[in-house]
Amino acid sequence: MNNSTPKSVFLVSACLIGLCTRYDAAIKPDASCSKFLKNHIWIPVCPEQLGGMPTPRPAADITNGTGLDVLQGRAQVCTKAGDDVSASFIKGAQEVLKIARSQSITGACLKARSPSCAVSGVTGVTAALLKQNGFKLYEF
C-alpha cells in the first residue's frame, strides 16, 4: 500500500531547467526554479518551439502592449529586424494551454522577461493565456 502524498504537477519553461530552448541557444538553468520543483512532477515546455520557431532564433519583444493584447490582436511580437512573429507566439501559447489542460497542472513556472512567459512587467503571450484560463503562475 502506497501512503505517499500525491505530488503536484507543474509546467516549467524548458530553458529554466537547462534545456536548449532559449532564443540564443544558451544553457542557463535557474537554481531557484530547480529547487522549487525538487519534490514535484514537472513538464518542460517551450512556447516558441511549440509554435514552430527554431533554436536559435532572432530575439523578439512585444510591441505596443502586453501578451493579452497580442492574443486579442491589438499588439504584436516582433523581432529586432521588425518581423512580426505573433502567429508563432500565439500558436505556442495555445499548445502549452492544451498540455496544461490535458494534465492535472497545479501551476506553471515561467521565465521572467520573456515575450512568451513573463508574468510581471510586460506579461508574455503564454503567461497571459494561462492566467486567463485560471492557472497559477510562478516567475523565475
MDTraj code that builds the backbone (N, CA, C; nanometers):
import mdtraj as md
import numpy as np

residues = "MET ASN ASN SER THR PRO LYS SER VAL PHE LEU VAL SER ALA CYS LEU ILE GLY LEU CYS THR ARG TYR ASP ALA ALA ILE LYS PRO ASP ALA SER CYS SER LYS PHE LEU LYS ASN HIS ILE TRP ILE PRO VAL CYS PRO GLU GLN LEU GLY GLY MET PRO THR PRO ARG PRO ALA ALA ASP ILE THR ASN GLY THR GLY LEU ASP VAL LEU GLN GLY ARG ALA GLN VAL CYS THR LYS ALA GLY ASP ASP VAL SER ALA SER PHE ILE LYS GLY ALA GLN GLU VAL LEU LYS ILE ALA ARG SER GLN SER ILE THR GLY ALA CYS LEU LYS ALA ARG SER PRO SER CYS ALA VAL SER GLY VAL THR GLY VAL THR ALA ALA LEU LEU LYS GLN ASN GLY PHE LYS LEU TYR GLU PHE".split()
xyz = np.array([
    [0.0837, -0.1184, 0.0000],
    [0.0000, 0.0000, 0.0000],
    [0.0882, 0.1248, 0.0000],
    [0.0570, 0.2180, -0.0887],
    [0.1357, 0.3401, -0.1029],
    [0.0664, 0.4527, -0.0278],
    [0.1300, 0.5017, 0.0786],
    [0.0724, 0.6098, 0.1590],
    [0.1305, 0.7461, 0.1245],
    [0.2078, 0.7547, 0.0174],
    [0.2710, 0.8823, -0.0156],
    [0.1676, 0.9827, -0.0663],
    [0.1929, 1.1072, -0.0376],
    [0.1062, 1.2155, -0.0816],
    [0.1279, 1.2369, -0.2304],
    [0.0198, 1.2544, -0.3068],
    [0.0374, 1.2813, -0.4494],
    [0.1195, 1.4091, -0.4689],
    [0.2079, 1.4066, -0.5661],
    [0.2906, 1.5232, -0.5930],
    [0.2162, 1.6197, -0.6848],
    [0.2464, 1.7473, -0.6685],
    [0.1910, 1.8490, -0.7571],
    [0.2602, 1.8406, -0.8919],
    [0.1872, 1.8791, -0.9970],
    [0.2411, 1.8760, -1.1332],
    [0.2479, 2.0200, -1.1849],
    [0.3666, 2.0592, -1.2302],
    [0.3885, 2.1943, -1.2815],
    [0.4373, 2.1900, -1.4260],
    [0.3920, 2.2860, -1.5048],
    [0.4586, 2.3144, -1.6313],
    [0.5787, 2.3995, -1.5957],
    [0.6853, 2.3891, -1.6734],
    [0.8030, 2.4731, -1.6491],
    [0.8634, 2.5147, -1.7831],
    [0.9008, 2.6423, -1.7926],
    [0.9723, 2.6878, -1.9116],
    [1.0974, 2.6032, -1.9258],
    [1.1101, 2.5358, -2.0384],
    [1.2191, 2.4404, -2.0593],
    [1.3568, 2.5034, -2.0396],
    [1.3713, 2.6298, -2.0730],
    [1.5006, 2.6972, -2.0571],
    [1.5414, 2.7067, -1.9105],
    [1.4430, 2.7126, -1.8201],
    [1.4735, 2.7252, -1.6774],
    [1.5377, 2.6003, -1.6189],
    [1.5183, 2.4869, -1.6842],
    [1.5791, 2.3634, -1.6340],
    [1.6987, 2.3212, -1.7175],
    [1.7469, 2.4120, -1.8031],
    [1.8707, 2.3890, -1.8761],
    [1.8581, 2.3211, -2.0110],
    [1.7368, 2.3123, -2.0644],
    [1.7227, 2.2580, -2.1997],
    [1.7585, 2.3668, -2.3014],
    [1.8046, 2.3257, -2.4161],
    [1.8496, 2.4195, -2.5191],
    [1.7289, 2.4734, -2.5961],
    [1.6584, 2.5682, -2.5336],
    [1.5383, 2.6251, -2.5953],
    [1.5408, 2.7776, -2.6002],
    [1.6378, 2.8402, -2.5331],
    [1.6452, 2.9873, -2.5343],
    [1.6652, 3.0382, -2.6771],
    [1.6228, 3.1607, -2.7014],
    [1.6364, 3.2201, -2.8346],
    [1.7804, 3.2165, -2.8843],
    [1.8780, 3.2312, -2.7909],
    [2.0190, 3.2347, -2.8294],
    [2.0887, 3.0997, -2.8123],
    [2.0125, 2.9961, -2.7787],
    [2.0617, 2.8590, -2.7577],
    [2.1550, 2.8457, -2.6377],
    [2.1610, 2.9477, -2.5528],
    [2.2436, 2.9397, -2.4316],
    [2.1767, 2.8452, -2.3316],
    [2.2587, 2.7788, -2.2532],
    [2.2100, 2.6889, -2.1490],
    [2.2262, 2.7616, -2.0156],
    [2.1153, 2.8024, -1.9565],
    [2.1192, 2.8792, -1.8322],
    [2.0112, 2.8312, -1.7367],
    [2.0335, 2.7149, -1.6734],
    [1.9324, 2.6678, -1.5779],
    [1.9205, 2.7633, -1.4595],
    [1.8024, 2.7681, -1.4017],
    [1.7760, 2.8557, -1.2887],
    [1.7709, 2.7719, -1.1611],
    [1.8667, 2.7928, -1.0714],
    [1.8781, 2.7125, -0.9489],
    [1.7552, 2.7272, -0.8592],
    [1.7000, 2.8475, -0.8502],
    [1.5839, 2.8665, -0.7628],
    [1.4614, 2.7929, -0.8177],
    [1.4476, 2.7875, -0.9486],
    [1.3367, 2.7134, -1.0090],
    [1.3552, 2.5638, -0.9842],
    [1.4762, 2.5153, -1.0045],
    [1.5042, 2.3728, -0.9809],
    [1.4750, 2.3347, -0.8366],
    [1.5115, 2.4232, -0.7430],
    [1.4855, 2.3979, -0.6014],
    [1.3347, 2.3941, -0.5746],
    [1.2616, 2.4879, -0.6334],
    [1.1165, 2.4937, -0.6176],
    [1.0510, 2.3643, -0.6668],
    [1.1006, 2.3103, -0.7778],
    [1.0397, 2.1928, -0.8403],
    [1.0893, 2.0598, -0.7842],
    [1.1870, 2.0643, -0.6950],
    [1.2564, 1.9439, -0.6496],
    [1.1645, 1.8294, -0.6090],
    [1.0626, 1.8545, -0.5344],
    [0.9745, 1.7481, -0.4858],
    [0.8409, 1.7413, -0.5596],
    [0.8418, 1.7895, -0.6822],
    [0.7200, 1.7899, -0.7630],
    [0.7466, 1.7195, -0.8957],
    [0.6407, 1.6933, -0.9666],
    [0.6497, 1.6438, -1.1035],
    [0.6428, 1.7661, -1.1932],
    [0.7241, 1.7701, -1.2974],
    [0.7209, 1.8855, -1.3866],
    [0.7298, 1.8429, -1.5324],
    [0.6682, 1.9244, -1.6162],
    [0.6634, 1.9005, -1.7601],
    [0.7250, 2.0213, -1.8291],
    [0.8404, 2.0033, -1.8952],
    [0.9018, 2.1173, -1.9630],
    [0.8276, 2.1539, -2.0915],
    [0.8146, 2.2837, -2.1141],
    [0.7520, 2.3353, -2.2364],
    [0.8310, 2.4558, -2.2860],
    [0.8326, 2.4730, -2.4158],
    [0.8884, 2.5947, -2.4768],
    [0.7855, 2.6449, -2.5772],
    [0.7137, 2.7509, -2.5429],
    [0.6104, 2.8012, -2.6335],
    [0.6627, 2.8368, -2.7726],
    [0.7820, 2.8949, -2.7794],
    [0.8342, 2.9339, -2.9099],
    [0.8581, 2.8111, -2.9981],
    [0.9187, 2.7059, -2.9401],
    [0.9400, 2.5842, -3.0175],
    [0.8071, 2.5183, -3.0527],
    [0.7128, 2.5153, -2.9580],
    [0.5816, 2.4567, -2.9856],
    [0.5056, 2.5373, -3.0910],
    [0.5417, 2.6638, -3.1057],
    [0.4811, 2.7481, -3.2092],
    [0.5514, 2.7369, -3.3429],
    [0.6549, 2.6522, -3.3511],
    [0.7224, 2.6278, -3.4783],
    [0.8504, 2.7047, -3.5014],
    [0.8967, 2.7786, -3.4019],
    [1.0183, 2.8576, -3.4197],
    [1.1422, 2.7723, -3.3899],
    [1.2538, 2.8019, -3.4575],
    [1.3764, 2.7252, -3.4354],
    [1.4541, 2.7757, -3.3139],
    [1.5536, 2.6995, -3.2736],
    [1.6516, 2.7418, -3.1742],
    [1.7879, 2.7223, -3.2386],
    [1.8711, 2.8254, -3.2453],
    [1.8436, 2.9636, -3.2031],
    [1.7458, 3.0326, -3.2988],
    [1.6975, 3.1489, -3.2538],
    [1.6041, 3.2297, -3.3314],
    [1.6282, 3.3761, -3.2977],
    [1.5844, 3.4667, -3.3828],
    [1.6029, 3.6089, -3.3518],
    [1.5294, 3.6469, -3.2232],
    [1.5916, 3.7322, -3.1445],
    [1.5263, 3.7847, -3.0246],
    [1.4010, 3.8602, -3.0668],
    [1.2981, 3.8552, -2.9822],
    [1.1719, 3.9220, -3.0136],
    [1.1183, 3.9879, -2.8879],
    [1.0348, 4.0879, -2.9076],
    [0.9697, 4.1579, -2.7971],
    [0.8269, 4.1926, -2.8367],
    [0.7437, 4.2110, -2.7363],
    [0.6072, 4.2565, -2.7600],
    [0.6119, 4.4070, -2.7816],
    [0.5441, 4.4536, -2.8865],
    [0.5389, 4.5964, -2.9145],
    [0.3954, 4.6454, -2.8996],
    [0.3818, 4.7619, -2.8407],
    [0.2536, 4.8309, -2.8281],
    [0.1517, 4.7571, -2.7422],
    [0.1977, 4.6897, -2.6358],
    [0.1011, 4.6255, -2.5483],
    [0.1599, 4.5124, -2.4667],
    [0.0745, 4.4170, -2.4311],
    [0.1111, 4.3026, -2.3479],
    [0.0752, 4.1732, -2.4211],
    [0.1045, 4.0613, -2.3565],
    [0.0675, 3.9328, -2.4138],
    [-0.0811, 3.9200, -2.4380],
    [-0.1618, 3.9734, -2.3465],
    [-0.3072, 3.9712, -2.3652],
    [-0.3468, 4.0506, -2.4889],
    [-0.2809, 4.1654, -2.5090],
    [-0.3079, 4.2467, -2.6286],
    [-0.2711, 4.1707, -2.7555],
    [-0.1616, 4.0930, -2.7513],
    [-0.1232, 4.0109, -2.8671],
    [-0.2328, 3.9083, -2.8945],
    [-0.2808, 3.8418, -2.7899],
    [-0.3870, 3.7424, -2.8062],
    [-0.5135, 3.8036, -2.8650],
    [-0.5383, 3.9307, -2.8325],
    [-0.6592, 3.9989, -2.8804],
    [-0.6369, 4.0762, -3.0111],
    [-0.5170, 4.0634, -3.0706],
    [-0.4887, 4.1270, -3.1987],
    [-0.4600, 4.2755, -3.1918],
    [-0.4318, 4.3281, -3.0709],
    [-0.4073, 4.4720, -3.0546],
    [-0.2591, 4.5058, -3.0429],
    [-0.1727, 4.4053, -3.0386],
    [-0.0276, 4.4262, -3.0283],
    [0.0401, 4.3129, -3.1043],
    [0.1715, 4.3257, -3.1226],
    [0.2458, 4.2263, -3.1979],
    [0.3705, 4.1832, -3.1209],
    [0.4203, 4.0656, -3.1577],
    [0.5529, 4.0224, -3.1144],
    [0.6399, 4.0359, -3.2380],
    [0.7451, 4.1185, -3.2285],
    [0.8306, 4.1449, -3.3441],
    [0.9768, 4.1206, -3.3089],
    [1.0529, 4.0755, -3.4089],
    [1.1971, 4.0613, -3.3925],
    [1.2601, 4.1995, -3.4029],
    [1.3872, 4.2080, -3.3669],
    [1.4577, 4.3361, -3.3778],
    [1.4631, 4.3847, -3.5227],
    [1.4557, 4.2917, -3.6191],
    [1.4542, 4.3279, -3.7612],
    [1.3156, 4.3740, -3.8067],
    [1.2164, 4.3646, -3.7174],
    [1.0826, 4.4119, -3.7499],
    [0.9884, 4.3049, -3.8024],
    [1.0311, 4.1775, -3.8025],
    [0.9435, 4.0703, -3.8498],
    [0.8379, 4.0383, -3.7438],
    [0.7136, 4.0319, -3.7858],
    [0.6026, 4.0003, -3.6958],
    [0.5956, 3.8483, -3.6786],
    [0.6229, 3.8016, -3.5573],
    [0.6204, 3.6580, -3.5271],
    [0.5053, 3.6248, -3.4309],
    [0.4069, 3.7127, -3.4246],
    [0.2935, 3.6959, -3.3335],
    [0.2236, 3.5622, -3.3517],
    [0.2030, 3.5205, -3.4761],
    [0.1293, 3.3959, -3.5019],
    [0.1994, 3.2773, -3.4362],
    [0.3310, 3.2722, -3.4413],
    [0.4055, 3.1625, -3.3786],
    [0.3926, 3.1677, -3.2268],
    [0.3956, 3.2862, -3.1700],
    [0.3825, 3.3009, -3.0249],
    [0.2419, 3.2611, -2.9784],
    [0.1404, 3.2976, -3.0553],
    [0.0031, 3.2605, -3.0212],
    [-0.0151, 3.1095, -3.0339],
    [0.0350, 3.0518, -3.1416],
    [0.0243, 2.9067, -3.1597],
    [0.0942, 2.8338, -3.0452],
    [0.2137, 2.8783, -3.0081],
    [0.2859, 2.8158, -2.8980],
    [0.2102, 2.8250, -2.7672],
    [0.1503, 2.9398, -2.7412],
    [0.0709, 2.9577, -2.6192],
    [-0.0480, 2.8623, -2.6187],
    [-0.1121, 2.8470, -2.7331],
    [-0.2269, 2.7561, -2.7426],
    [-0.1841, 2.6112, -2.7200],
    [-0.0666, 2.5733, -2.7686],
    [-0.0157, 2.4374, -2.7486],
    [0.0159, 2.4126, -2.6007],
    [0.0756, 2.5128, -2.5345],
    [0.1037, 2.4997, -2.3912],
    [-0.0272, 2.4848, -2.3138],
    [-0.1279, 2.5613, -2.3510],
    [-0.2579, 2.5508, -2.2846],
    [-0.3169, 2.4113, -2.3027],
    [-0.3024, 2.3528, -2.4212],
    [-0.3503, 2.2156, -2.4439],
    [-0.2819, 2.1184, -2.3481],
    [-0.1510, 2.1333, -2.3318],
    [-0.0766, 2.0462, -2.2400],
    [-0.1265, 2.0666, -2.0975],
    [-0.1427, 2.1914, -2.0576],
    [-0.1891, 2.2223, -1.9220],
    [-0.3265, 2.1608, -1.8953],
    [-0.4148, 2.1714, -1.9915],
    [-0.5497, 2.1181, -1.9748],
    [-0.5515, 1.9656, -1.9743],
    [-0.4552, 1.9025, -2.0395],
    [-0.4545, 1.7565, -2.0502],
    [-0.3964, 1.6886, -1.9268],
    [-0.3369, 1.7654, -1.8378],
    [-0.2744, 1.7125, -1.7174],
    [-0.3387, 1.7770, -1.5945],
    [-0.3088, 1.7252, -1.4794],
    [-0.3591, 1.7848, -1.3540],
    [-0.2588, 1.8897, -1.3071],
    [-0.2505, 1.9989, -1.3803],
    [-0.1495, 2.1010, -1.3557],
    [-0.1857, 2.1848, -1.2327],
    [-0.0880, 2.1967, -1.1415],
    [-0.1022, 2.2816, -1.0234],
    [-0.0721, 2.4263, -1.0596],
    [0.0273, 2.4465, -1.1462],
    [0.0686, 2.5799, -1.1864],
    [0.1787, 2.5714, -1.2896],
    [0.2315, 2.6877, -1.3260],
    [0.3370, 2.6946, -1.4261],
    [0.4503, 2.7821, -1.3751],
    [0.5726, 2.7327, -1.3880],
    [0.6944, 2.8067, -1.3532],
    [0.7493, 2.8639, -1.4828],
    [0.7466, 2.9957, -1.4947],
    [0.7766, 3.0602, -1.6221],
    [0.8956, 3.1545, -1.6141],
    [0.9593, 3.1762, -1.7294],
    [1.0804, 3.2580, -1.7423],
    [1.0464, 3.4071, -1.7405],
    [1.1108, 3.4787, -1.6506],
    [1.0945, 3.6252, -1.6431],
    [1.1483, 3.6912, -1.7700],
    [1.0972, 3.8083, -1.7995],
    [1.1442, 3.8925, -1.9105],
    [1.1377, 3.8228, -2.0472],
    [1.0424, 3.7344, -2.0641],
    [1.0248, 3.6623, -2.1904],
    [0.8969, 3.7086, -2.2588],
    [0.8994, 3.7300, -2.3906],
    [0.7765, 3.7695, -2.4589],
    [0.6699, 3.6595, -2.4590],
    [0.7088, 3.5381, -2.4237],
    [0.6121, 3.4295, -2.4071],
    [0.5709, 3.4131, -2.2616],
    [0.6694, 3.4143, -2.1730],
    [0.6476, 3.3623, -2.0381],
    [0.6483, 3.4629, -1.9245],
    [0.6867, 3.5854, -1.9471],
    [0.6941, 3.6827, -1.8372],
    [0.5601, 3.6952, -1.7657],
    [0.5669, 3.6963, -1.6333],
    [0.4471, 3.7119, -1.5518],
    [0.4356, 3.8563, -1.5033],
    [0.5493, 3.9164, -1.4658],
    [0.5488, 4.0556, -1.4191],
    [0.6014, 4.1463, -1.5298],
    [0.5808, 4.2754, -1.5133],
    [0.6207, 4.3689, -1.6184],
    [0.5271, 4.3515, -1.7369],
    [0.5829, 4.3441, -1.8570],
    [0.5024, 4.3183, -1.9763],
    [0.4746, 4.1681, -1.9799],
    [0.3511, 4.1306, -1.9505],
    [0.3129, 3.9893, -1.9452],
    [0.3286, 3.9250, -2.0819],
    [0.3884, 3.8057, -2.0853],
    [0.4079, 3.7333, -2.2095],
    [0.2790, 3.6702, -2.2612],
    [0.2836, 3.6271, -2.3855],
    [0.1662, 3.5719, -2.4538],
    [0.1172, 3.4442, -2.3844],
    [0.2080, 3.3512, -2.3583],
    [0.1699, 3.2255, -2.2928],
    [0.1229, 3.2503, -2.1502],
    [0.1953, 3.3347, -2.0778],
    [0.1551, 3.3672, -1.9404],
    [0.0140, 3.4254, -1.9393],
    [-0.0159, 3.5143, -2.0318],
    [-0.1486, 3.5765, -2.0377],
    [-0.2563, 3.4722, -2.0641],
    [-0.2298, 3.3792, -2.1560],
    [-0.3293, 3.2774, -2.1886],
    [-0.3512, 3.1814, -2.0713],
    [-0.2429, 3.1414, -2.0059],
    [-0.2568, 3.0529, -1.8900],
    [-0.3319, 3.1229, -1.7764],
    [-0.2968, 3.2488, -1.7518],
    [-0.3642, 3.3250, -1.6459],
    [-0.5122, 3.3405, -1.6781],
    [-0.5427, 3.3714, -1.8018],
    [-0.6809, 3.3889, -1.8471],
    [-0.7619, 3.2605, -1.8245],
    [-0.6928, 3.1465, -1.8252],
    [-0.7592, 3.0175, -1.8075],
    [-0.7470, 2.9624, -1.6659],
    [-0.7074, 3.0487, -1.5725],
    [-0.7120, 3.0143, -1.4307],
    [-0.5939, 2.9395, -1.3727],
    [-0.4834, 2.9313, -1.4458],
    [-0.3655, 2.8613, -1.3928],
    [-0.2828, 2.9541, -1.3057],
    [-0.2278, 2.9007, -1.1969],
    [-0.1411, 2.9767, -1.1075],
    [-0.0033, 2.9852, -1.1712],
    [0.0549, 3.1054, -1.1729],
    [0.1825, 3.1292, -1.2395],
    [0.2901, 3.1692, -1.1386],
    [0.4094, 3.1155, -1.1583],
    [0.5271, 3.1492, -1.0785],
    [0.6348, 3.1938, -1.1774],
    [0.7095, 3.2972, -1.1409],
    [0.8099, 3.3519, -1.2318],
    [0.9495, 3.3346, -1.1756],
    [1.0415, 3.2925, -1.2605],
    [1.1829, 3.2750, -1.2245],
    [1.2713, 3.3442, -1.3244],
])
top = md.Topology()
chain = top.add_chain()
for i, resn in enumerate(residues, 1):
    res = top.add_residue(resn, chain, resSeq=i)
    for name in ("N", "CA", "C"):
        top.add_atom(name, md.element.get_by_symbol(name[0]), res)
traj = md.Trajectory(xyz[None], top)
